[in-house]
Amino acid sequence: MRSFAPAPGPLHSASARTSPVRNLIGAALRLPGARRAVRFLARRLAGRHSVGVLAVLIHDERVLVARHTLDSSWRLPGGWVRRREDPGTACSREVVEETGLDIGGVQLIGCEVHGYDGVPLRYSGITLAFACGLHEEACADVRVQSLEILEATWLATDEQSLKVLSSFEQRMVHAGLTALHARVP
């Protein structure tokens, strides 16, 4: 067998492999603590993103909503994903923490990227919405278990009832209904 060596060109020339800039970077990275400093800078420049989850829990053509303590608005149950936590697991955990309901499997149905007022988009967040269902043996009785929730109830999925939710949450309820009807034979 013959070996193949690429013809010298701009990417393979001897001068590109031993350029002064490349030598300088290599020498700098060999200094004590340099690699840690580079990792620190890379993390700072990459930005920070928060990840939230929403549970679109539909039962008997009604969707679970909760009224939050801070602003008294009605929203789908959800919350923040903890560090090193799977978003689907976070969704299940948040529903249990807020309502006491034990949900079955979750299916990702949508996401929304958002910035914060006056903060660059690189410090933004993403919200993942999951379609959820109750376990067969689970009861649909909601028990508020969190101080962040004033009350929780099952809301009809018609257009008029859903107006209390944000436009993203309304779209996710419709996507959840579509996913639910696609699973039912």
N, C-alpha and C positions, 0 to 999 in steps of 0.2 A: 504494500500500500504506500502511496505517496502522501506526504504531508502537504498541507496547503498553507502558505503564509501569505497574508494580504499584502498587496502592493503598497509601498510607502505612499502615504497621502497625508492630508492635513490632520486626520485623526490618529494616524499611526506613525507619524514622523518622530524621530529621536528627539527633536527639539520640543515637541509637545509633552513628551514624558518627563523631561528634565527642565521644564520652564522655571524661571526664578520665582514666579508667584506660587507655583505648586510646591517648590522646595521650601518657601517661606511658611506656607500653611502647614506643611508636614512638620517643620521644626516647631512651630507654635503649638501644635497639638501634642507634641511630646513634652511640653512643659508641665510641671506638677499642677493638677487642678484644672488644666485647660479643657479637657473633655467634659468635665462637670459644668464648667462655665458655658461651653457651647450648648449643652443640653438645656441649661437654664434659659439661655437666650432664645433657643428654639421654642421652648414652651411659652415664654412671654410673648414672642412674636406671633405664635400660632393663634392666640386668642383664647377666650374662655367661653364655653357654651354650657348652658344649663339644659338638662333634658327632663321634660315633664311627660306624664302619661295621662290619658283620659280613658275612662271605661264607658263604652256604649253598651250598657246592659239592658237588653230588651227582653221582656217577659209579657206574654199575652198582648202583643201589639202596643205595649207601653214601655217607656224608657225611664230609667232611674235618674233622678236629678236631686241635687242637694243645694240647700241655701247656706251660703258661707257666712261665718261670723264677721269677718272683716268688712265686707261691703254689702252684705245682705243680698247679693245677687244669686240667681239660680244658675248652677253649672252642672256639668256632668261630673261624677266623682273622679278624683284623680289626685295627682301630686307629683313630687319630684322623685327622680330615680336616684337611688343612693349610689355612692361610688362602688364600682365593680358589681353592680346588681343588674341582672337581666331586665330589660324594660317590661317584658311580659309578666315576670315575677313581681315587679314593682306595681304593675297595674292590679294584679290580684291582691297584693298586700294593702294597697290604698283602699280598695273596695271593702276589705275586711275591717281595716282600721276605722273607716268612716261610717259604715253601715252595718257591719256584722254579717253581711251576706257572703256565703262561700260560693265563689264562681268556678265554672268549669274552664275549659280551654279558652285561650284568647287568640284572636286573629288580627294582625295589623291591617288596618283599613285606610289609614291616611296619616299625613303629617303636615305640620305648619312650622315654618321658620319665621321668627319674629325678633325684632330688635327692641331695645328699650329706649324710651324718650331721652334724647341727648347723648346716648351712648353709641359708639360705633358698632356697626353690624358684626364685627369680629368678636364682640362680647354679647352675642345674641343667644337666643335659646331655640330649642326645637321641641315641639309637642307632638308626641306619637299617640294616635288614637287606635284603640283596640275594640273590636266587637267581642262581646263576652256573653256567656249564657250561664244560667244557674245550673248547679248539679241537679240531677233528676230528683234526688231525695231532699234537696234544699227547700226551705220555706221562703216565700217571697216577702215575709214580714220584715220591714226595715227597722233596725234599732240603731239610733244615733249613738255612736260610741266615741266620738272625738269632740274636743272643745272647739275645733275649727268649723264644725257643722252645727247650724241651728236646727235644721230639720231636713228630712229627706222624704221623697214621695215618688210614686210612679206617675208619669205624665203621659197623656195621650200623644200619639205620634202624628197628629194632624198639623197642618201648617200653622193654624192659629195658636195652638198650644205651644209649639216650638219657638214662637217669637220671643220667649223669655231668655232663650239661649243666644250665644254669639253666632255669627254667620258660619264660622268654622265648625262649631258644635252642631249646628243645624245640618250642615253638609255631611258631617260624620254620622249623625243619626240616620240620615237617608242611606248612606253607604252601609251602615250596620244592618238596616232593614234589608237591603239588597243581599248582603252576605248571608243573613239569616234565611231568607227565602231561597237562596241558592243551595243551602245545605239541606233543607227540608225536602224529602222526596215527594 
